[in-house]
Amino acid sequence: MVLDNAAGEEQVRSLLPGDGGCGALLTSRAPLAGIEGAHMIGVGVLSAAQGIELLSRIAGRDRVAADPHAAEAIVASCGRLPLALRVAGARLAGRPWWSLAQLGERLADEHKRLDELVAGDLAVRASLALSYQSLAGDSQRLFRLLACLDAPNVGGWVAAALLDTDLPGAERLMEALVDVHLLEIAGEGPPGWLRYRFHDLVRVFARERAAAARELGEEQPAALGRALSGWLALAEQADRRLPSNVYGVGHGRAPRWRLAAATTDSLLADPLAWLDAERVALVAVVGQAADAGLDELAADLAASLVNFLDLRRYFDDWQRSHDAALAVSRRRGNRRGEASLLRGLGYLSLNRNSLDAAMNCLGRAHRILGQIGDRRGKAQAVEGIGVLHRLQGRYAEAASCYDQAMAAFLDLGDRHGEAWTRFAVGVLHDERGELAAALAELTRALALFGELGELRGAAWTQRRLGVVYSARGDLDCAAAWLERALAGLRGLGDRAAEACTLRSLGELHLRGDARDKARRLLQDSLAIASDLDDRFFEAQVLRSLGDLHHLEANQAEAARRLNRSAEIWRQLDMPFEPLQQGEPALTWDPRDGSHRASTGQARSRPIRDKRTSPRPRSRQCCNDLLNRSSHSDWQVTAIMKDIPGVPFRSSYGGHCSLRRGRYSRL
């Protein structure tokens, strides 16, 4: 016995067989959980292959096989929904003169899609309307309001914000939508918290109902504002609870819709898990807020995501959210928001190794923050500018920036800013060879990070302490710090810093002549750098692998690795790594093609004391040499003695050194 499209248990219970001699197959939009002894089978959408098969059976196999791309487009436009595909196939069967491409073009317009999915008394819209009409008024309202959101999936708390009600009541209404298949379970977010989404065709229908309700005066903008400000409130709290706060975030005056404190604590028990689950929605919300002209909300939310997006390296999301928020901030004359977003884009450009773009963004942010009197933001910007100067070998300028930032943070009592600036100063001392000063600043920074609960800052500092102790020759102490840093970074999921630390450990074992262990560590580091497409770290690890191959007397492979490293440095327009005292360098004499090792003792003093920006005339000399370089086998990158930090390829009679050192972003 088949009982199709049952409205509920009461409608079919009296029709069910009374003994085991007969079975019954029931279909319904509702779950019919009250039927005793029933075996429940959920029917979802078809797979792409099943969708093609269904379309072929109805419209004709030869016809579908003749235009597989159009068939795939039809299946996609129907969202692989069986009813929609049945209607599409029926339309094709009734119009043999139509091509599949013609129907595909008609279905491509989302706003007219439901108009096209009608064949006789079969209609997707009519089927969805039956489910919608079966709902109570509050559930219908929630259905319409959910359609106003651009987020592809949402947590149950969003319903509470839209309706401005308590969470348990809102979740019951969400479950009612799931029961009639107007909403789907999209999986779990943080443990125990479900996420929901519309099927594509259901979303189209929901937006039709929302548009009709707007004409009747439903207050949708207020509901939308509550939901967007709810995302902001939770994102701000999640950012504050992260174990990483590299970029200090200032917050504006945008309103917040807040859940009960206990609910917030439960949702954000693992802030990274919540941000991972909400990431796509959050980026969409920034764009929707920007489109709605909500400049304060868009700017604040985009800034609240920076630490998370940096840790997870979601650079495209970072770019998209900041571009949208920056555009609306400028349109609305929101200078604080503009400066905050320019600072965020500066850090993004730094991560992408676009140092000129980073300097431009941070410089503009610094000027605006000075003009509006934001001392903390100005100090944060100038500290970032100092990092850029250091990365380009302009140590005096970097020190000046750090001095300005430190003075401001101390005056403001900003211990977070102080900690990160002390870390930056320690890195600067290390790269200049001032190891005692580096240890002093890094030790202070580590203590501050510990007091602040800043785990990422602590791990970065531990890594740098390992590098400094290695330079001092205390290899056991260096290994202990590096291993501690590696464990912390892996716990945080900071893969870029993990790659950097693996490289430092590899070099440490290389110095101890544990070549097999060094090789494994360096190869692991290179694999991460390649996976992250981080060319900065890739160049560093290739240089270290070149040293390893040289020590193994594999000069061809050493040359290949070192040349590739130098090529990346040139492409990034960044100075090559400085040679530290006592560290080996691979030297090539172009007169006879010989290779040999040398040490950095002769150059260690100029690197410590005179590392400055190259003079323009000297840079031109390097460019001339680059242009004249003609060695056909491999091009060796050299560093001219009188121009520290400027790479070039050489074909003149002299010694060309591939220098090595501790140069790093962190």
NORVENCOR-V790642 format. One record per helix or strand. SS is the DSSP state (a for helix, b for strand). FROM is the first residue (numbers start at 1). LEN is the number of residues. If there is no record, write none. Layout:
SS&FROM&LEN  SS&FROM&LEN
This chain:
b&2&5  a&9&5  b&25&4  a&48&12  a&61&6  a&68&10  a&82&13  a&100&9  a&110&7  b&118&2  b&122&2  a&124&10  a&137&10  b&154&2  a&157&7  a&167&13  b&184&5  b&194&4  a&200&16  a&220&22  a&261&7  a&271&21  a&295&10  a&306&7  a&315&17  a&335&17  a&355&17  a&375&17  a&395&18  a&415&17  a&435&18  a&455&17  a&475&18  a&495&17  a&515&17  a&535&17  a&555&18  b&584&6  b&594&6  a&601&10  a&616&13  b&637&3  b&647&3  b&655&4
